[in-house]
Amino acid sequence: MSTEKHAEFSPSQLPRIIACPGSYKASKGLPNPSSPFAEEGTMLHEVMKHYLNKGVYEVGEDATPFTLDDEQRGCVNQLLSWVQDTKALYSGLEVIEMIEQRVSLSWLTEEFGHKELLDEVAGTADWVFIVPDEQVIIVADWKFGRGVEVFATSDQLKA
């Protein structure tokens, strides 16, 4: 897992901050305990990163170095298949692929200033796929569906 500092205003925190701006200061410094759902999601993100970096698009019974149950393997295989199919649509074209890429709004500081704030608005995109000649940018944020429901129209995804 990355040892990089988590952003002060990450997209995953935006729904809470938008709903209650004071929660940012009120929760600063408080423990942020994990849950079994969060730990499973983190592990499945690592699985995706591992197999995408290897260029492997199907996980069999032996998912070494990970231990996956049938449901987890099915979720991962569905996403890996989608990535493979998406890449196949643009075969032969120049593409840029980024896995677990940190993205931020710091590039806006030149135009708007507020460097101290905009440097803190950042997150990690799970998979970014760019096809310059087709003007296509795909940004994927893996969601494994346990614990807290997240929808494609969420503030997190909009950010």
C-alpha positions as CSV (number, residue, x, y, z in Angstrom):
1,M,0.0,0.0,0.0
2,S,1.1,3.5,-0.7
3,T,2.8,5.4,2.1
4,E,1.9,8.7,0.5
5,K,0.0,11.2,2.7
6,H,-3.8,11.1,2.3
7,A,-5.2,14.4,0.9
8,E,-6.9,16.7,3.4
9,F,-9.9,17.1,0.9
10,S,-10.0,13.8,-0.9
11,P,-13.0,13.0,-3.1
12,S,-14.1,10.2,-0.7
13,Q,-14.5,12.8,2.0
14,L,-16.4,15.4,-0.1
15,P,-20.0,14.1,0.5
16,R,-19.4,14.6,4.3
17,I,-17.7,18.0,3.9
18,I,-20.4,19.3,1.5
19,A,-23.2,18.1,3.8
20,C,-21.4,19.5,6.9
21,P,-18.5,21.9,6.2
22,G,-17.7,22.1,10.0
23,S,-17.0,18.4,10.1
24,Y,-13.6,19.0,8.5
25,K,-12.3,20.9,11.5
26,A,-14.4,18.9,14.0
27,S,-13.0,15.6,12.9
28,K,-9.3,16.7,12.4
29,G,-7.0,14.6,14.5
30,L,-9.7,12.1,15.6
31,P,-9.1,8.4,15.0
32,N,-10.5,7.1,11.7
33,P,-11.0,3.4,12.4
34,S,-11.3,0.9,9.6
35,S,-14.0,-1.7,9.0
36,P,-13.9,-5.2,7.6
37,F,-15.6,-3.7,4.5
38,A,-12.9,-1.1,4.0
39,E,-10.1,-3.7,4.6
40,E,-11.7,-6.0,2.0
41,G,-12.0,-3.1,-0.5
42,T,-8.4,-2.1,0.1
43,M,-7.2,-5.7,-0.5
44,L,-9.3,-5.9,-3.7
45,H,-7.8,-2.6,-5.0
46,E,-4.4,-4.2,-4.4
47,V,-5.4,-7.3,-6.3
48,M,-6.5,-5.1,-9.2
49,K,-3.3,-3.1,-9.2
50,H,-1.2,-6.3,-9.0
51,Y,-2.9,-8.0,-12.0
52,L,-3.2,-4.9,-14.1
53,N,0.5,-4.2,-13.7
54,K,1.2,-7.7,-14.8
55,G,-1.1,-7.4,-17.8
56,V,-3.1,-10.4,-16.6
57,Y,-6.9,-10.2,-17.1
58,E,-8.2,-13.2,-15.3
59,V,-7.6,-14.6,-11.8
60,G,-7.9,-18.3,-11.4
61,E,-8.4,-20.4,-8.3
62,D,-4.8,-19.6,-7.3
63,A,-4.7,-15.9,-6.9
64,T,-1.3,-15.9,-5.3
65,P,-0.2,-13.7,-3.5
66,F,-3.8,-13.1,-2.5
67,T,-6.5,-15.3,-1.0
68,L,-9.9,-14.6,-2.7
69,D,-13.2,-16.3,-2.2
70,D,-15.4,-17.0,-5.2
71,E,-17.4,-13.8,-4.9
72,Q,-14.2,-11.6,-4.7
73,R,-12.6,-13.5,-7.6
74,G,-15.8,-12.9,-9.7
75,C,-15.8,-9.2,-8.9
76,V,-12.1,-8.9,-9.8
77,N,-12.5,-10.9,-13.0
78,Q,-15.5,-8.8,-14.1
79,L,-13.4,-5.6,-13.8
80,L,-10.3,-7.2,-15.4
81,S,-12.4,-8.3,-18.3
82,W,-13.9,-4.9,-18.7
83,V,-10.4,-3.3,-18.7
84,Q,-9.3,-5.8,-21.3
85,D,-12.4,-5.2,-23.5
86,T,-12.0,-1.4,-23.2
87,K,-8.3,-1.6,-24.2
88,A,-9.2,-3.9,-27.2
89,L,-11.6,-1.1,-28.5
90,Y,-8.5,1.1,-29.0
91,S,-5.9,-1.5,-30.1
92,G,-3.5,-0.1,-32.6
93,L,-3.9,3.5,-31.3
94,E,-1.5,5.4,-29.0
95,V,-2.9,5.1,-25.5
96,I,-1.8,6.2,-22.0
97,E,-2.6,3.8,-19.2
98,M,-2.1,4.7,-15.5
99,I,-2.8,2.4,-12.6
100,E,-3.3,3.8,-9.1
101,Q,-2.5,7.4,-10.3
102,R,-2.5,10.3,-7.8
103,V,-4.5,13.1,-9.3
104,S,-5.0,16.6,-7.8
105,L,-6.2,20.1,-8.6
106,S,-2.8,21.6,-7.9
107,W,-2.5,22.5,-11.7
108,L,-5.2,25.1,-11.1
109,T,-2.9,27.1,-8.8
110,E,-1.3,28.9,-11.7
111,E,-4.7,30.3,-12.8
112,F,-6.5,30.8,-9.5
113,G,-3.8,30.8,-6.7
114,H,-4.7,29.2,-3.4
115,K,-1.9,26.8,-3.7
116,E,-2.2,25.7,0.0
117,L,-5.8,24.6,-0.6
118,L,-5.6,23.2,-4.1
119,D,-2.6,21.0,-3.2
120,E,-4.8,19.3,-0.7
121,V,-7.6,18.5,-3.1
122,A,-6.4,15.2,-4.4
123,G,-7.1,11.5,-4.6
124,T,-6.0,8.3,-6.4
125,A,-7.6,7.2,-9.6
126,D,-7.7,3.5,-9.7
127,W,-7.3,3.2,-13.5
128,V,-6.9,6.0,-16.1
129,F,-7.0,5.3,-19.8
130,I,-6.4,8.1,-22.3
131,V,-6.7,7.8,-26.1
132,P,-5.3,11.1,-27.4
133,D,-6.3,10.7,-31.0
134,E,-9.9,9.9,-30.1
135,Q,-10.1,12.5,-27.3
136,V,-11.1,9.8,-24.9
137,I,-10.3,9.8,-21.2
138,I,-11.7,7.0,-18.9
139,V,-11.2,7.3,-15.2
140,A,-12.2,4.2,-13.2
141,D,-12.8,4.1,-9.4
142,W,-13.3,0.5,-8.3
143,K,-16.2,0.0,-5.9
144,F,-16.8,-3.5,-4.5
145,G,-20.2,-2.9,-3.0
146,R,-20.1,-3.7,0.7
147,G,-20.7,-1.4,3.6
148,V,-21.5,2.0,2.2
149,E,-23.4,2.2,-1.1
150,V,-21.8,4.6,-3.7
151,F,-23.5,5.6,-6.9
152,A,-22.0,6.9,-10.2
153,T,-23.6,10.3,-9.5
154,S,-21.9,10.7,-6.2
155,D,-20.0,13.8,-5.2
156,Q,-16.9,11.6,-4.9
157,L,-17.1,10.5,-8.5
158,K,-17.9,14.1,-9.7
159,A,-14.7,15.3,-8.0
